[in-house]
Amino acid sequence: MTAPIRVLVCDDQALIRTGFATIIGAQPDLAVVGECGNGRAAVDLAGRLHPDVVVMDVRMPVLDGIAATRLLAGSGTADPVKVLVVTTFNLDEYVYEALRAGASGFLLKDAPPAQLLHGIRTVASGAALLAPEVTRQLVGRYAARIRPAEGTPDDTGLTRRELEVLRLIADGLSNSEIAARLVISQETVKTYVSRILTKLDLRDRVQAVVYAYRTGLVT
């Protein structure tokens, strides 16, 4: 039997934290290994408990979720942990920074329980989770803040079709939506996404969205 996915829940609101833990703990393939109410505790517990996924709030005392995510999953981290950020988007001005800090996924707190569980499993599998509607809101709110870095679409090494797929990812389309738009199969889309991540040395779909805006591929 496959070992359950080990989950650490971090949220400063006890009611939400308990609710998440109850929902997660009821699943046979998931196990809550710890709960805490601030980012510093999350970092400390992760070091001791070695969770597969940390469900992380953003606004918390002592150490916020962004700083904690950077310590747990940021570039240069010796033993990175997958982080799923779950927060109230319209009250949070730091979502973009949380994703840049290394989060593998992002969900809204009002998402249905099934979406939370799907998010944990998706992130644990090594894939990224950024709901299309969230991508659109994120881009709409933060695109002006993303300053293009050096590099142009001409030096990405991507084919014309791969560039097209990358732009659609950055626009917030899911694989099925991209497949419908380009009139290709979802398996073909997955292949393109995999090639894009490999060629650009990106960890996941979230980084691909950030890359597209930072390089000016999408404005």
N, C-alpha and C positions, 0 to 999 in steps of 0.2 A: 504493500500500500504506500502511495506517495505521501511524504510528510506534508503536513498542512503549511500554508503560507503564514509566516510569523509576522504579526502586525503590531506596531506601537502606535497608540493614539495620543495625539498631543493637541489639546484645546483648553483654553483658560476658562471656558464655561462648563461647569461640572455637568449640567443637564445634557448638553450636546455631547460631551465626552462619553458620558454613560450611555447615551442613546446609540452613538456610533459603535461603542464596544459591544453592546447587546446585539445589535444587528450583525456585526462581524462575527462575534462569538457563536452565533447560532448556525453558522455555516460549517459543514463537515470538513471543507478543504481550507478553512481559515482558522487561525488561532490568535487571540489577543494576548501578547506576552507582557504588555505593560501599558500604563496610562500615566499622563502627566499634564501639568497645566502651564508650562512655559518652555521656551526654546532651550534654555540652559539644561533643564531637566531632561529634555528630549535627547540632547547630545550625550549627556552622561549615561542615560539609560541605554541608548543605542550602542554605546561602547561596551556595556556589560551584557546586554541581552541579545545583541546581533539580530535584530529584526530583518525581515526581507523587505518590508515596506513600512515607512513612517507616514501616517496620515497627519498632515501638519496644517494647523491654523496659521494665519499670518500675524494678526494683531494680538500680541501677548505680552505680559510683563516680563521683567528680568532680561530676557533675550527674545526678540521677535522671530517670527517664522522665517523671514528672509535670511537673517544672520545665521540662524540654526541650520537652514537648508544649505547655505554656503559651506558651513563646517562639516555637514554630513555628506554632501554630494557635489560640492564645487570642484572646479578644476584643480588638480594637484592633490586632491584628497587621497590618502593612502589606501583606505578601504571604504570606498563610497557606498552609501546606502540609498536605495530608491525612495524618493519622496513624492507623495501625492498631496498636493496643496488643495485643501478644501476650505473655502472661505466665502464671505459675502461680497461678491464682486463690486456691486455698485457703491459699497462703503469703503472699498479698499483701493488706495491709490498706488499700491506697491506690487500689484500682480506681475507686471512686466519684470520688475527686479527679481521677484521670486523665481520666475522661470529662468532668467539669466543666471541666477545663483545655482541652478542645477536641478530644479524640480523636474521630474519625469512626467508629471501630469497635473491637470488642474480641473477641479470641479466646483460647482456652486453648492453652497450649503443647503439650498432648497431642492437639490436634485433628489429624485426618488431613491429609496434604498437599493433597488436593483442596479442603479447607475453607479452608486458608491461601490458596491461589491464588484461590478464589472471593472471599475476603475482600478481597484486594488489588484485584481487578477491580471489585468492588462499590464500594469506597471511592473508587477512581479515577474511577468514573462519576459521582460526586457524591452517591451514595446512602450511607446509613449501614448499618453491620452490627453488630448486637448479637444474638447467638444467643439464642433464646427461653429455653433452659435457663440461660444466663448471666444474663439479665435476672432470672429468678426467684431465682437465688442472690444476685445483687447486691441486689435489693430486700429479700430476706429478711435479709440481713446489715446493710444500711445504712439501711433505711427509718427507723429510730429516730433516726438522726443528721441526717436531712434536715429541717431546721426550716422549717415553712411560712412563706413570705414574704407580703407584703401582696397582697391579691387573693383573690377567692372565685370559685367556679364560676359565679356569676351575672354576672360582668363579663368573661368570657372572649370573648364574641362568638360562641361556638360554638353550633351547633344541638344539639338533644337527641341526635340520632344521632351527630354528631361527638364529643360528650362521651362517648358510649358507646364509640365506636371508640378514643378516646384512653385511656380506662380499660383497655380490652383490650390496647392497646399496652403500657401501663405494667405490666400483669399478665404480660407476656412472651409474648403470643401473636403468631405470625407472621401474615402476610396471609392465608395459606390457612386457618389456624385461625380467624381472625376471620371470614372468609367463611363457614366452616362453622357457626360459632356464631350468626351473624346471618342465615344462610340468604340470602346475597347473593353476587354474583360477586367474584372476586379483583380484577377491573378496577374494580369499584365501590369496593372497599376502598382500592385505590390512589388513587382520586379523593378519597375522604374523607381519607386521610392527607395528600395534597397540600394540600387545603383547610385542614386543621388547622395544618400547618406555616406556610402563608402567613398565615393569620389571626393566629397567635400570634407570627409573625416568628421562627420557630425554624429552625435550619439543617438538622436531620435528626431521625431517629427517636430517637436517643440523647438529644438535648436535650428531646424530647417526654416521655420517661420522667422525666427530672429535673424538668421543669416540672410534670408531674402530681402529683409528690410534694411539691414546694415550695409549690404552691398549695393543697394539701389535697384535690385531686380524688380522690386515692387515698391510703389510709392503711394 
